[in-house]
């Protein structure tokens, strides 16, 4: 069974933060500002440069973007988009890295 929990944080100024996924889409309005929280990217520096170069040249839904998601390499979690660190460790399976990324963001909401 899929976890349908949505973690929502409201700060002292009333700003609401939550991770966007299929369960949180009902909370998104036309006024919602969606920002990237992190990157799950190849741990290898050369692959990482190629990955970001290719991803900047195509849409998220493109076959090229899908190709980059299938690379057989180690993956790392980079929280630079929200001013955070690169989390320690790497993951052989990209989905394992994404699952850890979501856990971390929901636990700490940097």
Helices and strands as residue ranges (DSSP letters): E 8-10, E 16-18, G 25-27, E 39-42, H 45-56, H 63-69, E 75-78, G 80-82, H 94-108
